[in-house]
């Protein structure tokens, strides 16, 4: 697989000068939109290398920065991007979901002035292959890429053999020592359900040591795809920062015999970051899929789920 497999945190709208690499001055871009707006949903894939994460940051090259600039160039007015998962620096995405409001067509307040398919093609001419808009479609005004999501699924890839694979080096962590996959799979059981994951998360700025970081994990599993390639997939309603990578790093400790599968429960209960393993490298992680209520009904955006399924033979029960 040539295209990849946060860590997300609560996402903020991306707007203003911070959205653009180099920090263009306010007012230097296209004029503000006049008239009604239509909400679009974008399904986005990106190679996280070379980006300082998804969210806009002053003076940093980010996915939101280049994507927002491309959309603005096409629709000719400022936009705000809201994403489902704010991935960290170096983390990839295959199923990132973004919503954006664009000006409506003259005489039809329900349709965008720029057709979604035309917006998709134009953005991809500007951004591909590093960032690709896989899909663009109108959405209901109430749809929110972050708040409407039922769950996020992440995938982490490890190459577990003596020699690294140059074709997977950008999207997989090479671990030369043999890993005990059975023990790593047993370690998954402790994570299912609702827990305080303070031992596996980087605390948000301003949070106290006793503030809980409770998340509900719906699925977690390891599998071998062949030729020493291991994949960890985890689905949860939401994640705290570094949660997936810290879980993977701790599971690798189990696979190497440094920890036992049975240690996971007391590590979770201990709520101490020092008890868990170091975070796995960012480049092995990919935001694979985001689920929404309307997707389960086969409505708008269902391709966000079917697209993920086309890239992997695993089924729900995979980050």
C-alpha positions in Angstrom: 0.0 0.0 0.0 1.6 3.2 -1.1 -0.7 5.6 0.8 -0.5 5.5 4.6 -2.1 4.1 7.6 -3.7 11.9 17.5 -3.6 12.3 17.6 -6.8 14.2 17.5 -7.9 16.9 20.0 -11.0 19.1 20.0 -10.8 21.0 16.8 -11.2 24.7 16.2 -12.3 26.6 13.1 -9.4 27.6 10.9 -9.6 31.1 9.7 -7.6 34.4 9.2 -3.9 34.8 8.5 -2.9 31.7 10.5 -4.6 29.6 7.9 -2.0 30.4 5.3 1.7 29.4 5.3 3.8 32.4 5.9 0.9 34.3 7.6 -0.6 36.5 5.0 -1.9 39.7 6.6 -5.7 40.0 7.3 -7.5 41.6 4.4 -4.8 40.6 1.9 -6.9 37.7 0.6 -10.2 37.5 -1.3 -13.2 39.6 -0.1 -15.6 38.3 2.4 -18.6 36.3 0.9 -21.8 38.2 0.3 -25.1 36.4 0.5 -26.1 32.9 1.8 -23.6 30.1 2.4 -23.8 26.4 1.6 -22.0 23.8 3.7 -19.8 21.3 2.0 -18.2 18.1 3.3 -14.8 17.2 2.1 -13.2 13.8 2.4 -9.4 14.4 2.5 -6.3 12.3 2.4 -2.8 13.6 3.0 0.8 12.6 3.5 1.6 14.1 6.9 5.3 14.5 6.2 6.3 18.1 5.7 3.3 19.3 7.6 3.2 20.6 11.2 -0.1 18.8 11.8 -3.5 19.6 10.5 -4.5 22.7 12.6 -3.3 26.1 11.5 -0.3 27.5 13.4 1.4 30.9 12.7 4.5 30.5 10.7 4.1 26.7 10.2 3.1 24.7 7.1 0.0 22.9 8.0 -2.7 20.8 6.2 -5.3 23.4 7.1 -3.1 26.1 5.8 -2.6 24.7 2.3 -6.1 23.3 2.0 -7.8 26.5 3.1 -5.7 28.5 0.7 -6.6 26.2 -2.2 -10.3 26.4 -1.4 -10.2 30.2 -1.1 -8.4 30.4 -4.5 -11.3 28.4 -6.1 -14.3 30.0 -4.4 -12.8 33.5 -4.2 -13.7 34.3 -0.7 -12.4 33.5 2.8 -13.4 30.2 4.4 -13.2 28.5 7.7 -12.3 24.8 7.9 -13.5 22.4 10.7 -12.0 18.9 10.7 -13.0 15.7 12.4 -9.5 14.9 13.8 -6.7 17.4 14.4 -3.7 15.2 13.6 -0.3 15.9 14.9 2.9 16.7 12.9 3.9 13.8 10.7 0.6 11.9 11.1 -1.2 10.9 7.9 -4.9 10.7 7.0 -6.8 8.7 4.5 -10.3 9.5 5.8 -10.1 13.0 7.3 -13.4 14.9 7.1 -13.6 18.6 6.8 -16.6 21.0 6.5 -16.5 24.4 4.9 -19.1 27.0 4.1 -19.0 28.5 0.6 -21.2 31.1 -1.1 -24.4 29.9 -2.7 -25.2 30.1 -6.4 -27.1 33.2 -7.6 -30.8 32.4 -7.5 -30.4 29.1 -5.6 -29.5 29.4 -1.9 -29.4 25.6 -1.6 -26.6 25.1 -4.2 -23.0 26.2 -4.0 -21.8 28.7 -6.6 -18.9 26.4 -7.4 -20.0 22.8 -8.1 -18.5 20.4 -5.5 -17.0 18.2 -8.3 -15.4 21.3 -9.8 -14.0 22.4 -6.4 -12.6 18.9 -5.9 -10.8 18.9 -9.3 -9.4 22.4 -8.8 -8.1 21.7 -5.3 -6.5 18.5 -6.4 -4.7 20.3 -9.3 -3.3 22.7 -6.7 -2.5 20.3 -3.9 -2.0 16.7 -5.2 -0.4 14.4 -4.6 0.5 15.5 -1.0 -3.0 16.5 -0.2 -6.0 15.0 -2.1 -9.7 15.9 -1.8 -11.2 12.4 -2.3 -14.8 13.6 -2.2 -16.8 16.8 -2.0 -20.5 17.0 -1.4 -23.2 19.3 0.0 -24.2 18.8 3.6 -27.0 20.0 5.8 -26.3 23.3 7.6 -26.3 21.5 11.0 -23.6 19.0 10.0 -20.4 19.6 11.9 -17.3 17.6 10.9 -16.1 17.3 14.5 -19.3 17.5 16.7 -21.5 15.3 14.4 -19.0 12.4 14.4 -19.9 9.2 16.1 -16.4 7.8 16.1 -12.9 8.0 14.6 -10.8 5.1 13.6 -7.0 5.1 13.4 -4.6 2.7 11.9 -0.9 2.2 12.9 1.5 0.1 10.8 4.6 -1.7 11.9 7.2 -3.5 9.7 8.4 -6.3 12.0 11.3 -7.9 10.3 15.1 -7.7 10.3 15.4 -5.3 7.3 13.3 -2.2 6.8 11.1 -1.8 3.7 12.1 1.3 1.7 8.6 1.4 0.2 6.9 1.5 3.6 9.5 3.7 5.4 7.3 6.8 5.2 4.2 5.2 6.6 5.3 2.4 8.9 7.5 2.0 12.0 10.3 -0.5 11.5 10.8 -2.7 14.5 13.6 -5.2 13.8 13.2 -7.4 17.0 10.6 -10.1 16.8 7.2 -9.1 18.4 4.9 -11.4 20.2 1.7 -10.6 18.3 -0.5 -12.8 20.4 0.5 -11.0 23.6 -0.1 -7.7 21.9 -3.6 -8.7 20.9 -4.3 -9.9 24.5 -3.3 -6.4 25.7 -6.0 -4.9 23.6 -8.8 -6.2 25.8 -8.1 -3.8 28.7 -8.7 -0.8 26.5 -12.2 -1.6 25.4 -15.0 0.4 27.1 -14.9 3.7 28.9 -11.7 4.5 30.9 -9.6 7.4 32.0 -6.6 7.3 29.6 -4.5 9.8 31.5 -1.6 7.3 31.5 -1.6 7.4 27.6 -2.2 11.0 26.9 -0.5 14.3 26.8 -2.5 16.6 29.0 -4.0 19.7 27.4 -2.4 23.0 28.3 -4.0 24.3 31.5 -5.4 20.9 32.6 -4.6 19.8 36.2 -3.0 16.5 37.1 -6.3 15.2 38.5 -8.5 16.2 35.6 -9.8 13.0 34.0 -9.2 12.1 30.3 -12.1 9.7 29.8 -12.6 8.2 26.4 -14.8 5.3 25.2 -12.9 2.7 23.0 -15.2 0.7 20.7 -12.7 -1.6 19.1 -9.0 -2.3 19.3 -7.1 -5.1 17.5 -3.8 -6.2 15.9 -3.4 -8.3 12.8 -0.6 -9.4 10.5 -1.1 -8.7 6.9 1.8 -10.7 5.6 5.6 -10.4 5.2 6.0 -9.0 8.7 3.6 -6.1 8.3 1.5 -5.6 11.5 -1.5 -3.3 11.7 -3.2 -1.9 14.8 -6.6 -0.5 14.4 -8.5 1.4 17.1 -11.9 3.1 17.1 -13.3 5.4 19.8 -15.7 8.2 20.1 -12.8 10.6 20.5 -9.1 10.5 21.4 -6.8 12.6 23.6 -3.5 13.8 22.3 -0.8 11.1 21.8 -3.3 8.4 22.9 -3.0 6.1 20.0 0.7 6.4 19.6 1.2 5.8 23.4 -1.0 2.7 23.3 1.0 1.4 20.3 4.3 2.1 22.0 3.1 0.3 25.2 1.9 -2.7 23.1 5.3 -2.9 21.5 6.8 -3.1 25.0 4.5 -6.1 25.5 5.5 -7.6 22.2 9.2 -7.3 23.2 8.6 -8.8 26.7 9.3 -5.6 28.6 5.7 -5.5 29.8 3.0 -8.1 30.2 -0.5 -8.0 28.6 -1.9 -8.2 32.1 -0.2 -4.9 33.0 -2.5 -2.8 30.9 -5.3 -2.7 33.4 -3.2 -1.4 36.3 -1.5 1.0 34.0 -4.9 2.5 33.0 -6.0 2.6 36.6 -2.7 4.2 37.7 -3.4 7.3 35.5 0.4 8.0 35.5 2.0 8.8 32.1 5.3 7.4 33.4 3.7 3.9 33.6 3.0 3.5 29.9 5.5 3.2 27.1 6.9 6.0 25.0 4.8 7.2 22.0 5.3 5.3 18.8 6.7 7.4 15.9 4.2 9.7 14.2 4.7 8.5 10.7 3.2 5.1 11.3 -0.2 6.6 12.3 -3.1 7.3 9.9 -6.6 8.7 10.5 -8.3 6.1 8.6 -12.1 6.7 8.9 -14.7 8.9 10.6 -18.2 7.7 11.2 -21.4 9.8 11.2 -25.0 9.0 11.9 -26.1 9.6 8.3 -23.4 7.2 7.0 -25.0 4.3 8.8 -28.3 5.1 7.0 -26.5 5.1 3.6 -27.0 8.8 3.2 -24.7 11.6 2.3 -21.1 10.9 2.9 -21.4 7.2 3.0 -18.4 7.0 0.7 -16.3 8.2 3.6 -16.8 4.7 5.1 -16.8 2.7 1.9 -13.7 4.4 0.7 -11.9 3.3 3.9 -13.1 -0.3 3.4 -11.7 -0.4 -0.1 -8.2 0.2 1.2 -8.2 -2.7 3.8 -9.5 -6.2 4.0 -10.3 -5.9 7.7 -13.9 -5.2 8.8 -15.2 -3.4 11.9 -14.2 -5.7 14.7 -9.7 -1.5 12.8 -6.4 5.4 14.0 
